[in-house]
Amino acid sequence: MTRKGRRLTLIGAALAIIAFAAALALYALSDSIVFFYGPTEVLQKNPTPGTRLRIGGLVKAGSLVKTEDQKAAFTITDNANNVAVTYQGLLPDLFREGQGVVAEGVLEAPGRFHADTVLAKHDERYMPREVVDALKKQGRWQEGEAKP
């Protein structure tokens, strides 16, 4: 085999290995590519306890309980299903009941979630597309409610 032939063979083998590694990585990440899951998706997929997730939805009215040692418990809902969330730390300034929120953390049990990061919506017109779609399916979304 000539020097050029060996070089082409080596390059081809390297590209095949890189393609295989990329395909393997994408397959491993295929279930967690979504930015977050809604409460209904979490309950349908039923991930094992200890799984790291992002859960988004609305903070259920009347569900927020704060203690003096900066612990908070609240419920995230998509108006079909609920997930109870616990959090240790200061909540964002924009965090309110009835507002959109994304919590990142670990699933403790089906329907129970411990968050280590809580993100509140940044604008009164902002709502994640998945939450809007879920609210539209339930007939609870009304167009034109957002302020200009």
C-alpha positions, 0 to 999 in steps of 0.5 A, a space after each residue: 500500500 502506498 503512503 497516500 493509501 495508508 493516510 486515506 485509510 487512517 483518515 477514514 478510520 478516524 472519521 468513522 470513530 468520530 461519527 460513531 462517538 457522536 452518534 452514541 452521544 446523541 443517542 444518550 442525550 436524546 431523552 434529555 434534549 428537551 429544555 424541561 418537562 411539564 408535570 403531565 410529562 413527568 408523571 407519564 414518563 415516570 422517571 426513576 427517583 434520583 433522575 435529574 430534571 427540569 420541570 416547568 409550569 405554573 405555581 399553583 395558587 395557595 400552594 406556597 409555604 415558606 419557613 424561616 430557614 429559607 425553605 420553600 415548598 410549592 406545587 407546579 401545575 399545568 392545570 391537569 397534573 401537579 408536582 410538589 416541589 421543595 427548595 432550599 434558598 432564596 426564591 427569585 424576586 419575580 416568583 409568585 403564585 400563578 406565575 410561570 416557573 422552571 425548577 431544576 433538581 432531582 426527582 425524589 418520588 413520583 409527584 415529588 421533586 427537590 429543586 436546587 435552582 428555581 427560575 421565575 419568568 422574566 416578563 409578564 408576557 413570557 410563557 414557555 411554548 410547552 405551557 402555552 400549548 398545554 393550556 390551549 389544549 385544556 381551553 384555559 388559554 385566552 389570546 390577547 391577554 398579554 399587555 403590549 
